[in-house]
Structures are given as C-alpha cells and as structure tokens.
C-alpha cells in the first residue's frame, strides 16, 4: 500500500514514498500540488510531520500544477524555505495535455 510521505497512520505498510527513500538511502524532494489550493501549507505541514531522520533526507521542494503568473509564488516559495530550510527547485506549470494521462492508481 502506498501513502503520502506524512500519512503516519499508513507508514507501517508503506511501500513507496519515504519508506522506499529510506531503504534506498536516497535524497528526497517534497512535491506540492498547488492546483487544488493549500499547496504551500501542505509542503510546510508535511515537513513538520516528518521524523527528524526523514526531514534530514530532504533536499528541497517543488510546486507543481501551477496556473498563472509564477511570480505570484515568490513570497510563498520564500516562506517555505524560511519555515523548512528546504531549497526551492522551482515551479512546474499545469499543462492540459498532462491531464489526459491515465491516473496513477
């Protein structure tokens, strides 16, 4: 079963996300979906919920599915960096063609 990186109630059965990264000893980038709203809070909240060990594996964050002027996210990206210490790897814009791909699950 796969859960998100901060769903601690699913961590014991997690086969993806942080469990995979921990087993493989690879760095982690948190990705926040801003399309539905709350992406900035989600990234900061996820960082807060991670264990100290998991936070240490983090290298930064990425915001995806953004629609509009990326400059509008400058203050938000700066706040995430200030609150988490993570580096911003940028913003991936929403693309209509991607919405036609099959769902993950």
C-alpha positions, 0 to 999 in steps of 0.5 A: 500500500502506498501513502503520502510521505506524512500519512503516519497512520499508513507508514507501517505498510508503506511501500513507496514514498519515504519508506522506499527513500529510506531503504534506498538511502536516497535524497528526497524532494517534497512535491506540492500540488498547488492546483487544488489550493493549500499547496504551500501549507501542505509542503510546510505541514508535511515537513513538520510531520516528518521524523527528524531522520526523514526531514534530514533526507530532504533536499528541497521542494517543488510546486507543481500544477501551477496556473498563472503568473509564477511570480505570484509564488515568490513570497510563498516559495520564500516562506517555505524555505524560511519555515523548512530550510528546504531549497526551492527547485522551482515551479512546474506549470499545469499543462492540459495535455498532462491531464489526459494521462491515465491516473496513477492508481 
